[in-house]
Amino acid sequence: MATIPTPMAASTANWHWKNKNVTPWAKQWFERELTSLIVKGDSGEEVSITEVTDVEGDVELGQRKSKLLTIYDCKVQLLWAGKTADGEDVAGRLTIPEVSHEITLDGLSDYVWEWSLTTDSNAAVEKVYALAKSKLPVALEAKLSEFPSAIINNHGKDLTVSADASRSGTPAPTSAAQAATSSAPSSTSAPAPKPPVKKSAKAVNTATITVDAGFMASADDLFSLMTDEQKIPSWTRAPAQSAAKPDTEYSLFGGGVKGKYVTLTPGKEVVQTWALSSPTWPTDHFATLTTTFNQSPDSTKVIWKLTGVPLGMEDELTRNIQGY
């Protein structure tokens, strides 16, 4: 008889990279949520989003190193309509060229609004048009700020493996079984639990991996991109902590990678301790990552040398660094 393999532990399963495309759901969300927006003027004018005519682009939810990450970049086209204080209908179009994680969460750039008026212009119509351009962006930004949370709340459960037995493939005990267990007589008293004994760290056999890549950018710009707390999320798509000073701790990928800076030479080199928050990474073990920037007239070669890699993890970490 075939043996059923033991399910992977939740902490290990959640470490693997996963992606789910949720573009159809996202289009429905835009259509439902954006058309609920209405703004009003001081003299009785009113403007609202009446229709989402098109959404171009992809929306995905990813899981990387136990962290859920929203990945999206869309162009959204809308119709808006309003009424003057005298009840005259006004209409127009609005295009948002980029609705993305980088704008909504990272704040790396501002929204761009491309407006047009399809109603013949007069003083009253222009007043409604001005109302639309002044107040609808505020309402739209507030609504779009809810989009990443909506993605995670609706689809996060499809990527994350729960540690709850009833959700990990092993049925939870029934109430009857629990009652029987709790009511069963015991012939001896359970001994008092002993305090855990902290084990000394075991020696780790390690290797060194080296990865290099060329970039059409200056060494100073790349140094800043990899150490500036505000810029790191543009390539990790996750929160970061980085003071970029010797003997200060840093955290990347929402805590998935952590360590401490040893030395930083702007535009030249960064040396830092490095560890994964992974069930497969040895406890209290830190590797050393040396990043070197070699600039030529038209590009920069970056070399990542990671020493102290636990044996057996070389291929995985090489792929991960190449992927970053």
C-alpha positions in Angstrom: 0.0 0.0 0.0 1.3 3.4 -0.9 2.3 5.7 1.9 0.7 9.2 1.9 3.5 11.7 2.2 3.5 13.9 5.3 2.1 17.4 4.5 4.7 20.1 4.3 4.9 22.3 7.5 3.0 25.6 7.1 6.1 27.6 7.8 8.0 25.8 5.0 5.2 25.7 2.5 4.6 29.5 2.9 8.3 30.1 2.2 8.0 29.1 -1.4 7.3 31.6 -4.2 3.7 31.5 -5.4 1.6 33.8 -7.7 -2.0 34.1 -8.4 -3.4 36.2 -11.3 -6.5 38.1 -10.1 -7.0 40.5 -13.0 -10.6 39.5 -13.7 -11.5 40.1 -10.1 -9.6 43.4 -10.1 -11.6 44.7 -13.1 -14.8 43.9 -11.2 -13.5 45.7 -8.1 -12.7 48.8 -10.1 -16.1 48.8 -11.8 -17.9 48.4 -8.4 -15.8 50.6 -6.2 -14.9 53.5 -8.4 -18.5 54.1 -9.7 -19.5 54.6 -6.1 -17.7 57.9 -5.8 -19.6 61.2 -5.8 -18.3 64.7 -4.9 -20.3 67.9 -4.5 -19.7 71.6 -4.9 -20.7 74.5 -2.7 -23.5 75.7 -5.0 -25.3 72.4 -5.5 -23.0 71.0 -8.3 -22.4 67.3 -8.3 -19.9 65.0 -10.1 -19.6 61.2 -10.1 -17.7 58.4 -11.8 -20.4 56.7 -14.0 -18.5 53.9 -15.7 -15.2 52.1 -15.9 -14.8 51.7 -19.7 -11.5 49.8 -19.8 -8.7 48.4 -17.5 -5.5 47.4 -19.2 -2.7 45.5 -17.4 -2.3 42.7 -15.0 -3.0 42.3 -11.3 -1.3 39.5 -9.2 -0.9 38.5 -5.6 2.4 36.9 -4.8 3.9 35.2 -1.8 7.6 35.5 -1.3 9.3 34.3 1.9 6.0 34.0 3.8 5.0 37.6 2.8 2.0 38.4 0.6 2.9 41.0 -2.0 0.5 42.9 -4.4 1.9 43.2 -7.9 -0.1 45.4 -10.3 0.3 48.1 -13.0 -2.9 49.1 -14.8 -4.2 51.8 -17.1 -7.8 52.7 -16.1 -10.2 54.6 -18.3 -13.4 56.2 -16.8 -16.5 58.2 -17.7 -17.6 61.0 -15.4 -20.8 63.0 -15.3 -22.2 65.9 -13.3 -24.8 68.5 -13.0 -24.6 72.3 -12.8 -26.4 74.2 -10.0 -29.3 74.6 -12.5 -29.5 70.9 -13.3 -27.7 71.0 -16.7 -25.9 67.7 -17.5 -22.1 67.7 -17.9 -20.0 64.7 -19.0 -16.4 63.9 -19.8 -13.7 61.2 -19.7 -10.8 60.5 -17.4 -7.8 58.3 -18.0 -5.4 57.2 -15.2 -2.3 56.0 -17.1 -0.8 54.1 -14.1 -2.5 52.6 -11.1 0.4 50.6 -9.5 1.8 49.2 -6.3 4.7 51.7 -6.7 2.3 54.7 -6.6 -0.3 53.4 -4.1 2.0 51.8 -1.5 5.6 53.0 -2.2 4.8 56.6 -3.1 7.6 56.6 -5.7 5.5 58.8 -8.0 2.2 60.6 -8.2 -1.0 59.7 -10.0 -1.4 61.3 -13.4 -5.0 62.5 -14.4 -5.8 62.9 -18.1 -9.1 64.8 -18.3 -11.5 65.7 -21.2 -14.8 67.4 -21.4 -17.4 66.1 -23.9 -20.1 68.7 -23.1 -20.2 72.0 -24.9 -18.5 74.6 -22.7 -20.1 77.5 -20.9 -19.5 79.1 -17.5 -21.7 76.7 -15.5 -20.2 73.7 -17.3 -16.7 74.9 -16.6 -17.5 75.2 -12.9 -18.5 71.6 -12.8 -15.4 70.6 -14.8 -13.3 72.4 -12.3 -15.1 70.6 -9.5 -14.3 67.3 -11.1 -10.6 68.0 -11.5 -10.2 69.3 -8.0 -12.2 66.9 -5.9 -12.5 63.6 -7.8 -8.7 62.9 -7.6 -8.8 63.1 -3.8 -11.7 60.7 -3.7 -10.1 58.3 -6.2 -6.8 58.2 -4.4 -8.5 57.4 -1.1 -10.5 54.6 -2.8 -7.4 53.2 -4.7 -5.5 53.1 -1.4 -7.9 50.3 -0.4 -7.1 48.2 -3.4 -4.0 46.3 -2.1 -5.8 45.3 1.1 -8.8 44.2 -0.9 -6.5 41.9 -3.0 -5.0 40.3 0.1 -8.2 40.0 2.0 -10.0 38.3 -1.0 -7.1 36.1 -2.3 -4.5 35.7 0.4 -6.1 32.6 1.8 -5.5 30.9 -1.6 -1.7 31.3 -1.3 -1.0 31.0 2.4 -1.0 27.6 4.1 -2.5 27.7 7.5 -0.9 26.1 10.6 -4.5 25.3 11.7 -4.9 21.6 11.4 -8.4 22.0 10.0 -7.0 24.0 7.1 -3.7 22.2 6.4 -5.2 19.0 5.0 -5.4 17.2 8.4 -8.9 17.1 9.9 -9.3 18.8 13.2 -10.4 16.6 16.1 -14.2 16.4 16.5 -15.8 17.8 19.6 -16.8 14.3 20.7 -13.2 13.1 20.4 -12.0 16.1 22.4 -14.6 15.5 25.1 -13.6 11.8 25.3 -10.0 12.8 25.7 -10.6 15.4 28.3 -12.9 13.2 30.3 -10.7 10.1 30.3 -9.5 9.2 33.8 -5.8 9.5 34.4 -4.0 7.1 36.8 -1.1 9.5 37.4 -0.7 13.2 37.6 1.0 14.9 34.6 4.5 16.0 35.6 5.2 19.7 35.7 6.7 20.9 32.4 10.4 21.4 32.5 11.8 24.7 31.3 13.3 24.4 27.8 17.1 24.0 27.7 18.7 26.3 25.2 21.0 24.3 22.9 24.3 25.6 21.8 24.5 26.5 18.1 25.9 23.7 15.9 28.7 24.3 13.6 27.5 24.9 10.0 29.2 23.7 7.0 29.2 26.5 4.4 30.0 27.5 0.9 30.4 30.7 -1.1 28.3 31.8 -4.1 29.0 34.7 -6.5 26.5 36.4 -8.8 27.2 39.3 -11.1 25.0 41.5 -13.4 25.4 44.6 -15.6 23.2 47.6 -15.4 22.9 50.7 -17.5 23.1 53.0 -14.5 25.7 54.7 -12.4 27.4 53.0 -9.4 26.1 55.8 -7.2 22.5 55.3 -8.3 22.7 51.5 -7.8 24.3 51.9 -4.4 21.4 54.2 -3.4 18.8 51.8 -4.9 20.1 48.9 -2.8 20.6 50.8 0.5 18.1 53.6 0.6 15.0 52.6 2.7 12.7 54.6 0.5 14.0 53.0 -2.8 14.5 49.4 -1.8 10.7 48.6 -2.0 10.9 49.5 -5.8 12.7 46.2 -6.4 11.6 44.0 -3.4 8.0 45.0 -3.6 7.9 44.7 0.2 8.6 46.9 3.3 12.3 47.5 4.2 14.3 49.0 7.1 17.7 50.4 6.3 19.6 53.2 7.9 22.6 52.4 5.6 25.2 53.1 8.4 27.8 50.7 9.8 26.7 48.6 12.8 23.0 49.2 12.1 20.5 46.5 11.4 18.5 46.2 8.2 15.5 44.2 7.1 14.4 43.4 3.5 11.3 41.6 2.0 9.2 42.5 5.0 11.6 40.7 7.4 12.5 37.8 5.0 16.1 38.8 4.9 17.9 40.5 7.8 21.3 41.4 9.1 23.6 44.2 10.0 25.7 46.6 7.9 29.5 46.2 8.5 30.9 48.8 6.1 29.5 51.0 3.4 31.6 52.8 0.7 29.2 54.9 -1.4 29.3 53.8 -5.1 32.0 51.2 -4.3 31.1 48.5 -1.9 28.7 47.3 0.8 29.6 44.6 3.4 26.8 43.3 5.5 25.8 40.2 7.6 23.0 38.3 6.0 20.4 35.7 7.1 17.1 34.3 5.9 14.0 34.1 8.1 13.4 30.6 6.9 12.8 27.2 8.5 15.7 25.8 6.5 18.2 28.5 7.6 20.3 27.5 10.7 19.4 29.3 13.9 21.7 32.2 14.9 23.8 31.7 11.7 24.8 34.8 9.6 26.4 34.7 6.2 28.4 37.8 4.9 27.3 39.5 1.7 29.8 41.7 -0.1 28.3 43.8 -2.9 30.9 45.5 -5.2 30.1 48.2 -7.8 32.4 48.4 -10.8 31.5 51.3 -13.0 32.6 51.6 -16.7 31.9 54.5 -19.0 28.4 53.3 -20.0 27.4 50.8 -17.4 28.0 49.3 -14.0 28.9 45.7 -13.1 27.5 44.6 -9.7 29.1 41.6 -8.0 27.4 39.9 -5.1 29.6 37.5 -3.1 27.8 35.6 -0.3 30.1 33.7 2.0 28.8 31.4 4.8 26.0 29.8 2.7 24.8 26.6 4.4 25.7 23.6 2.3 22.7 22.5 0.2 21.3 26.0 -0.2 23.8 27.2 -2.8 21.5 26.7 -5.9 18.4 28.1 -4.2 20.1 31.3 -3.1 21.9 31.8 -6.4 18.6 31.7 -8.2 17.0 34.1 -5.6 19.8 36.7 -6.0 19.6 36.4 -9.7 15.9 37.0 -9.5 16.2 40.1 -7.4 
